[in-house]
Amino acid sequence: MIAEGTDLRSAALPSLTLAIAMSARYLRQMRAAVLNELDQPYVLAAKARGIRFSVTLWKSVLRSCLVTILTLLALSVGSLLGGTAIVENIFMWDGVGKLAVDAISMRDYPVIQAYVVWMAVIYVVINLVTDLIYCFLDPRIRLGGEEVQ
């Protein structure tokens, strides 16, 4: 969330600070998932049928990789939540993260406990929503579905 009186230009550097640290992991995982999917037989079959590679890549391969990427993004929310506390402190933004860091330095235990519980609730809700989105991204994943033998 951008602080009051802050425009997009001043939010660019803090955003890059958070994004660059995790981008290597995302790119490496995405590349591995795409290369794994490109070795699947349906890609060779699509090529044999004369379907353009770009169509196969965008409509089939990347869609199959979405579950992996979504999982990685959801699990990295914890790092982003912790990173925002540091970024707010470095860039002198008033926010919940800076409040938590200040509370730690002043040993204000109720504020620290509230911050930890709030971050845990956010993390759990985001992971719950991610699990619910799985059934839309991959029809093989069903909530309460039958077991595959």
Protein Blocks (a to p, Z undefined) as FASTA:
>chain_A
ZZehiafklmmmmmmmmmmmmmmmmmmmmmmmmmmmmmpmklmmmmmnopafklmmmmmm
mmmmmmmmmmmmmmmmmmmmmmmmmmmmmnopacfklmmmmmmmnopaklmmmmmmmmmm
mmmmmmmmmmmmmmmmpmkbcghiacdZZ
